[in-house]
Amino acid sequence: LRIDDWELHVSNGFNGGIAGKRVKISYSEQKISRRLSDITNLINNSSLANPVKENANSIFKCLAEAESLVHGIPLEKIHFHEIGAIDSILDICGAAFAVFHLGITEMASTPASLGSGHVNCDHGRMPVPVPAVVELVRRYHIPVNPDNVVGELVTPTGAAILAIMIGRFGECSLTSIDKIGYGLGTRNLKGRANALRIIGQTAEIGDSQDIQRDSVVVLTTNLDDMNPEWFGLLWERLFDMGALDVALIPITMKKGRPAVRLEVIGQLGSDDKLGRAILENTT
């Protein structure tokens, strides 16, 4: 990242009776207020792999959008204070790098426990969850778990990582577990461990490690009353909105009516805009 004078310290520790790893970042830089463009340039000019850059930039962009809405300031004028500090930049880029380096292809999470009470930040005293976390939870439909813990359990950085990196929320659906890791927090929580647990399953026996996998969203609907001449414009609009592929399949509906099944493939998270494009450009 071309950042000088910082160190990563990893040590073994305990919290709430659980043994795990504790990670600490030390650096000499004083707090610097950075804009999104400053952080994007820092990431893009680094030697990180392109998938790492893309995920890190996506995380920071969703953070900036949330802060922009919360504070009523245009996106290009948003200044990151705590989030613009070196430790937050290394947290986000480190998370994106870890996923890439470990070859993780899919991630799921249980609902997030947000905490309660108040926290002091550069903007003053804020309620927990802080406004940026609330906006990220709302915008990205992150499910939450009611909890009576007093204190901040999910920071804006953590919420943004959940929003961009997690493909599915819910109960554990692994069929086996062969990887386990515990990351420990520094604060002691009454009656529980302050830890992030990651459990993993590698490819099942018989799966080829060379097979490339991807997750997409598929939208489909049947059209029986649309002028076929309009499909050309529909295709253009859907591809302009980021569709990966569009298919029109002749079908027969009830009472023998000839019709067309429209199938649209898009990237995860694109269903809202693709769905709207379908509603606006078909019958």
QUIDA-V999247 format. One line per field, one symbol per residue. psi: psi as a letter, one per 30 degrees, with the letter a starting at -180 (. if undefined). A space follows every 50 residues. Layout:
psi=???
This chain:
psi=ghklhlkkkklkakkhgkkakkkkkklfklkkjkleeeeeeeefglglle eeeeeeeeeeeeeeeeeeeefhkkeffkkkdeffleeeeeeeeeeeeeee efhkfkklkllkkfalblkkaffakklkkleeeeeeeeeghjkljkkgkk ljfjleeeeeeeeefkfkkalkgkflkgkkkkkklfkkkkglkilkkkkl klklkfkkffkkllklkkkklkjghkkffffeeeeeeeeeggkelkkjjk lkalggkkakkkkkkllkfgeeeeeeeeefgl.
